Amino acid sequence: MKIPNLVALVSGGASGLGAGVARRLVKNGAKVLIADLNGDAAKSLAAELGSPNVTYCAADCTSEADISAALDLASSTFGEEVGAAVHTAGTLHAGKIVNKKGAALAMDPFERVMRVNVLGSFNVSRLSAERMAKRDPTEGGERGVIINTASIAAFDGQAGQIAYAASKGAIVGMTLPMARDLAPLGIRVATIAPGIFETPMMAQAPDNVRDSLAAQIPFPSRFGQPDEFAAFCEHIVENSYINGETIRLDGAVRMGAS
């Protein structure tokens, strides 16, 4: 699919990786709806971009009503249904299944991570696909593309990452069957599994932690930049033969046990 004039939903688009995607898509001519749980941050980014090709809304990715309203806003603002949905919203929780005191990990944080990361990805995907199915196909028969965000933790889950790794592994597991489900409609599905990226959460880490993590990355030995993630999203949108795959974007890092 071509980027110029493409209507795109970026869920979790107010900061970090999502903001990088929103910035790059708008720069290259797409019409972008920034949806984020933090509506003020989404509004601020839309104002920063200062383009008539941007709108925003507050939305909980796990809410059918919120995501449906976001998709309605995109179609009413830009005059057509979304052709791309990039979902970057997520959360994490650190904790071992049994801690040093011998206590089992509580169910509530595990359920919260699974709900936001897995159900949120599924919710945005299913509702976006429903809208994409209404679009006229391109000459190649394509109606849309969905990009979800996993993590290298899906493959290299560290001690204390059981909730996060399980949730990201579930996103990886959804990718191929989702692509197969949507293939007859001309909708592609891909997942990116990013490594260690420069995000607001990582910016809060102490310098010694940041330096240690960067040193583990073979090349380049630095954190990934949101625009590099965004560039990869852009390539997936434009390359119609990428479908049903999870692709690592990590500088060849493989995380250790802890």
C-alpha positions in Angstrom: 0.0 0.0 0.0 1.2 3.5 -0.7 1.8 5.9 2.2 0.5 9.2 0.7 -3.1 9.8 1.6 -3.4 6.5 3.5 -5.6 6.7 6.5 -3.8 5.2 9.5 -4.7 4.5 13.1 -1.8 4.6 15.5 -2.9 3.1 18.8 -0.6 4.1 21.7 0.5 6.9 19.4 1.2 9.7 21.8 4.6 8.7 23.0 7.6 6.3 22.4 7.4 4.0 19.5 3.8 5.1 18.6 4.8 8.7 18.4 7.7 7.9 16.1 5.3 6.1 13.8 2.8 9.0 13.8 5.5 11.5 13.0 7.0 9.5 10.1 3.6 8.7 8.6 2.4 12.3 8.7 5.8 13.5 7.3 5.3 11.2 4.3 1.8 12.1 3.5 -0.5 9.7 5.5 -3.6 10.8 7.3 -3.2 9.8 10.9 -5.4 9.3 13.9 -3.4 9.3 17.1 -5.2 7.3 19.8 -3.9 7.0 23.3 -5.1 6.4 26.8 -3.4 9.7 27.6 -5.7 12.1 25.6 -3.7 15.2 26.6 -0.5 13.7 25.3 -2.2 12.8 22.0 -3.6 16.3 21.7 -0.1 17.7 22.4 1.5 15.6 19.7 -1.2 16.5 17.2 -0.6 20.2 17.9 3.2 19.7 17.5 2.7 18.0 14.1 0.5 20.9 13.1 -1.0 19.2 10.1 -4.6 19.0 8.8 -3.8 15.3 8.2 -3.7 14.6 11.9 -6.4 14.1 14.5 -6.4 12.5 17.9 -8.6 11.0 20.6 -8.3 9.4 24.1 -8.9 5.7 23.8 -8.4 2.6 25.9 -7.2 -0.1 23.6 -9.1 -2.7 25.5 -12.5 -0.9 25.1 -14.7 -1.8 22.1 -16.5 1.5 22.5 -13.3 3.6 22.6 -11.7 1.9 19.6 -15.0 2.0 17.6 -15.3 5.7 18.3 -11.7 6.2 17.2 -12.3 4.5 13.9 -15.5 6.5 13.4 -13.4 9.7 14.0 -10.8 8.6 11.4 -13.5 7.9 8.8 -15.5 11.1 9.4 -12.3 13.3 9.5 -10.5 11.8 6.5 -13.5 10.6 4.4 -12.6 6.9 4.3 -12.0 3.9 6.5 -8.5 3.1 7.9 -6.1 1.3 5.6 -3.4 0.8 8.2 -3.5 0.1 11.9 -0.3 0.2 14.0 -0.8 -0.9 17.6 2.0 0.0 20.0 0.1 0.4 23.3 1.2 -1.9 26.1 2.3 -2.3 29.7 4.5 -4.5 31.8 5.0 -5.9 35.3 8.2 -7.2 36.9 7.9 -10.1 39.2 9.0 -13.8 39.4 6.4 -16.5 39.6 7.6 -17.2 43.2 9.6 -14.4 44.9 12.5 -14.6 47.3 10.1 -14.7 50.2 8.4 -17.8 48.8 5.2 -15.9 47.7 3.5 -16.7 44.4 3.0 -13.9 41.9 -0.4 -12.3 42.4 -3.0 -12.9 39.7 -4.0 -9.2 39.3 -0.8 -7.8 37.8 -0.6 -10.9 35.5 -4.2 -10.4 34.3 -3.6 -6.7 33.8 -0.6 -7.2 31.6 -2.4 -9.9 29.6 -5.5 -7.7 29.2 -3.7 -4.6 28.0 -1.1 -6.4 25.8 -3.1 -9.3 24.4 -6.7 -8.3 24.5 -5.8 -4.7 23.5 -3.9 -6.0 20.5 -6.8 -8.3 19.5 -9.4 -5.6 20.0 -7.6 -3.0 17.9 -6.9 -5.6 15.2 -10.4 -7.1 15.0 -12.2 -3.7 14.9 -9.7 -2.2 12.4 -10.0 -5.3 10.1 -13.8 -4.9 10.1 -13.4 -1.4 8.8 -10.7 -2.3 6.3 -12.9 -5.0 4.8 -15.2 -2.2 3.6 -12.5 -0.5 1.6 -12.2 -0.8 -2.2 -9.2 -3.1 -2.9 -6.0 -1.9 -4.7 -5.0 -3.3 -8.1 -3.3 -6.0 -6.2 -6.4 -6.8 -4.1 -5.1 -5.2 -0.9 -7.5 -3.5 1.5 -5.4 -3.0 4.6 -2.5 -3.9 6.8 -2.3 -4.4 10.6 1.0 -4.1 12.5 1.2 -5.3 16.1 4.0 -4.9 18.6 5.5 -7.8 20.4 9.0 -7.8 22.0 12.2 -9.8 22.0 10.9 -10.9 25.4 8.5 -13.2 23.5 11.6 -15.3 22.7 14.2 -14.3 25.3 12.0 -13.7 28.3 14.2 -13.0 31.4 13.7 -13.9 35.0 11.0 -11.6 36.4 9.4 -11.1 33.0 6.9 -13.9 33.0 3.8 -11.7 32.6 5.3 -9.5 29.9 6.9 -12.4 28.0 3.7 -14.4 28.1 1.7 -11.5 26.7 4.2 -10.7 24.0 4.4 -14.4 23.1 0.6 -14.4 22.7 0.8 -11.6 20.2 3.4 -13.5 18.2 1.1 -16.5 18.3 -1.9 -14.5 17.0 0.0 -13.2 13.9 -0.1 -16.1 11.5 -3.7 -17.3 12.2 -4.9 -13.6 12.0 -3.1 -13.3 8.7 -4.7 -16.5 7.4 -8.2 -15.4 8.7 -7.9 -12.0 6.9 -6.2 -13.1 3.7 -9.5 -13.6 1.8 -10.3 -10.0 2.5 -7.0 -8.7 1.3 -5.7 -7.6 4.7 -2.2 -8.3 5.8 -0.9 -8.8 9.3 2.6 -8.5 10.6 4.2 -8.1 14.1 7.4 -6.3 15.0 9.4 -7.7 18.0 11.6 -4.7 19.0 14.6 -5.0 21.2 15.8 -2.2 23.6 14.5 1.1 22.3 14.9 4.7 23.5 11.4 5.3 25.0 10.2 7.4 27.9 10.3 4.4 30.2 13.9 3.6 29.3 14.8 7.3 29.7 14.0 6.9 33.4 16.6 4.2 33.9 19.8 5.1 35.7 22.8 5.7 33.5 24.6 2.6 34.7 21.6 0.4 33.7 21.3 2.1 30.3 25.1 1.7 29.7 24.9 -2.0 30.7 22.0 -2.7 28.4 23.5 -0.8 25.4 26.7 -2.8 25.8 24.9 -6.1 25.3 23.7 -5.1 21.8 26.2 -6.4 19.2 25.7 -3.7 16.6 25.0 -1.0 16.7 25.7 -0.9 20.4 23.0 1.6 21.3 19.3 1.7 21.9 17.0 1.7 18.9 15.3 4.9 18.0 11.6 5.3 17.6 12.1 6.5 14.0 13.9 3.2 13.2 10.8 1.3 14.4 8.6 3.7 12.4 10.7 3.2 9.3 10.2 -0.5 9.6 6.4 0.0 10.0 6.5 2.1 6.9 8.3 -0.6 4.9 5.7 -3.2 6.1 2.9 -1.0 4.9 4.5 -0.5 1.5 5.8 -4.1 0.9 2.7 -6.2 0.1 4.6 -9.5 0.4 5.2 -9.1 4.1 2.4 -11.1 5.7 1.9 -13.5 8.7 5.4 -12.9 10.1 6.9 -11.6 13.3 10.2 -9.8 12.7 12.8 -8.9 15.3 14.3 -5.4 15.3 17.0 -5.6 17.8 20.6 -5.0 16.7 21.2 -8.8 17.1 20.8 -8.7 20.9 19.8 -11.9 22.7 18.8 -11.3 26.3 20.4 -13.3 29.1 18.5 -15.1 31.8 18.4 -12.0 34.0 
